[in-house]
């Protein structure tokens, strides 16, 4: 399902970006692109649950000399 959204979303984004670039609003396109990447990065890091994060940090403290 994620690949489907990517394949459907990229052409839409390219069309919107080209329209903005044509009307010299490329900075808005770059802003939208940065929001997209931040959203993807946030989703990747948020897959870890709170309990797993607590265990990870607790184990890190135990392993430090």
Contact map, one row per residue, 1 for C-alpha under 8 A:
11111000000000000000000000000000000000000000000000000000000000000
11111100000000000000000000000000000000000000000000000000000000000
11111110000000000000000000000000000000000000000000000000000000000
11111111000000000000000000000000000000000000000000000000000000000
11111111100000000000000000000000000000000000000000000000000000000
01111111110000000000000000000000000000000000000000000000000000000
00111111111000000000000000000000000000000000000000000000000000000
00011111111100000000000000000000000000000000000000000000000000000
00001111111110000000000000000000000000000000000000000000000000000
00000111111111000000000000000000000000000000000000000000000000000
00000011111111100000000000000000000000000000000000000000000000000
00000001111111110000000000000000000000000000000000000000000000000
00000000111111111000000000000000000000000000000000000000000000000
00000000011111111100000000000000000000000000000000000000000000000
00000000001111111110000000000000000000000000000000000000000000000
00000000000111111111000000001000000000000000000000000000000000000
00000000000011111111100001001000000000000000000000000000000000000
00000000000001111111110000000000000000000000000000000000000000000
00000000000000111111111000000000000000000000000000000000000000000
00000000000000011111111111011000000000000000000000000000000000000
00000000000000001111111111001000000000000000000000000000000000000
00000000000000000111111110000000000000000000000000000000000000000
00000000000000000011111111000000000000000000000000000000000000000
00000000000000000001111111000000000000000000000000000000000000000
00000000000000000001111111111000000000000000000000000000000000000
00000000000000001001101111111100000000000000000000000000000000000
00000000000000000000000011111110000000000000000000000000000000000
00000000000000000001000011111111000000000000000000000000000000000
00000000000000011001100011111111100000000000000000000000000000000
00000000000000000000000001111111110000000000000000000000000000000
00000000000000000000000000111111111000000000000000000000000000000
00000000000000000000000000011111111100000000000000000000000000000
00000000000000000000000000001111111110000000000000000000000000000
00000000000000000000000000000111111111000000000000000000000000000
00000000000000000000000000000011111111100000000000000000000000000
00000000000000000000000000000001111111110000000000000000000000000
00000000000000000000000000000000111111111000000000000000000000000
00000000000000000000000000000000011111111100000000000000000000000
00000000000000000000000000000000001111111110000000000000000000000
00000000000000000000000000000000000111111111000000000000000000000
00000000000000000000000000000000000011111111100000000000000000000
00000000000000000000000000000000000001111111110000000000000000000
00000000000000000000000000000000000000111111111000000000000000000
00000000000000000000000000000000000000011111111000000000000000000
00000000000000000000000000000000000000001111111100000000000000000
00000000000000000000000000000000000000000111111110000000000000000
00000000000000000000000000000000000000000011111110000000000000000
00000000000000000000000000000000000000000000111111011000000000000
00000000000000000000000000000000000000000000011111111000000000000
00000000000000000000000000000000000000000000000111111100000000000
00000000000000000000000000000000000000000000000011111110000000000
00000000000000000000000000000000000000000000000111111111000000000
00000000000000000000000000000000000000000000000111111111100000000
00000000000000000000000000000000000000000000000001111111110000000
00000000000000000000000000000000000000000000000000111111111000000
00000000000000000000000000000000000000000000000000011111111100000
00000000000000000000000000000000000000000000000000001111111110000
00000000000000000000000000000000000000000000000000000111111111000
00000000000000000000000000000000000000000000000000000011111111100
00000000000000000000000000000000000000000000000000000001111111110
00000000000000000000000000000000000000000000000000000000111111110
00000000000000000000000000000000000000000000000000000000011111111
00000000000000000000000000000000000000000000000000000000001111111
00000000000000000000000000000000000000000000000000000000000111111
00000000000000000000000000000000000000000000000000000000000001111
